[in-house]
């Protein structure tokens, strides 16, 4: 009798573990293949890379600019909202002021950004405009 109860318990546990914990699929089941889809969120016209001078924040991609703002560590000195944690505020800065501060005459803390493509700077300017 104990042997039958043990067998029943093991079968019940295997059945429970193979279905309940993994969304009703057996443990050994191959996961479904999900195809990646691409969506475009940019609705503004884009210029080819390297052809963004003079920059125009209205042609920039603010979503990409947000990522670039964090990736290039702008946030460490200018804060998440552009208010200027270490350096002055960049809220309301013109396209020309942003371009000059990054590409033409950057402070020594921003020297590495001097090599950024002008289209990248345009996207960052679009993000700054969203503050």
N, C-alpha and C positions, 0 to 999 in steps of 0.2 A: 504494500500500500504506500509506504514512504517513497519507494522507487517511482511509482506512477505519479505521485504528487510532485516529486522533484523534476521529472520529465516535463510535466504540465507547466510548472513554474518556469523552467528554462525556455520552453517554447513561447510562453506568454511574454517573457522579458525580451527575447530576441525580436518577436513581432512588434512589441511596443517600441523598442529602441530603433528598429529599422523604419518605422513609419512616423511616430509621433514627434520625434526630436528633429527630424529633417524634412519637414513639410510633406509628409505622406509619401516620401520616396524611399525605397530601400537604401541601405547604407552603401551598397556596391553600385548603385545606379550612376550612370554617367550624367554629369550636370548638363543642362541644356546649353546649346551654343547660342549666344546672343550677339547679333550683328551690331556693330557700332554704327551710329548714325551721326551725321554732321549737320549742324544747324548754324545758320548765320544770323547773328543778332545785330550786325551793323546795318544801319539804314542810310547812313551818310555816304556820299561818294568818297572813294579812297584814291589817293595818288600813288603811283609806283614808288617802291622803296628808293630812298635817296633823292626823290624829287619833291620834297616837302618844304622847300625854302621859297619864299618866306612861310613859316609855319602858320597854320590857321586852325585854331582849336575847334572850329565848327566842322572841320573835315576829319578831325581825330576821332579815335575810338576810346571813349571814356572808360569802358569796361577793361579793355586791354591796358589803358593808361593807369587804372587802379592797380592792376597786377604789377606793372612796371614800377609804379611809385613805391610799392613795398619791396619788390625784388632788388631795386637799385638803392635801397636803404634811405630813401628820402624821408621816410617817417621818423628816423632817429633824430633828425635835426628840426624838421618842419612839423612834426606831430601828425596824427591821423587826419586831422581836420585842416591842416595848413596854417594853424595859428602860430606856429613857430616855437617849439619847445626850447631850442638852443639859439637858432637864428631867427630873424624877423619873420613876420607873417608873409605868406605868399598868396593870401586871399586877395583877389582883385588884381593880381599882377597881369600885365599885358602879355601878349604873345611874344613881343620883342624883348621884354624884360626877362621872361623865362628862358628864351633862346640864348640871350646874351649871358645870363647867369650860368647856364649849363655848358654851352658850346664855345663862346668867345672869351669870356673873362670870368671863369669860375674861381671861387675861393679854393684854397689848397685842399680842403676836405672834399671838394667835388671834382678834383683834377681827373679822376678815373672816368668820370661821366663825359669828359670832353670828347671821347670817341664814339658817343652814342649817335646813331643815325638820326637825321632830322625828323624822320617820320615817327620814331620812337618818342622824341621830344614833343612832337605834335600830339601824340596820344596822351602823354603825361599832362600836357597843357589842357587837354580836353577833360581829364580827371580833375585837375585843379579847378577848372571852371565849374565843376559840380559841387564844390564846397558851399 
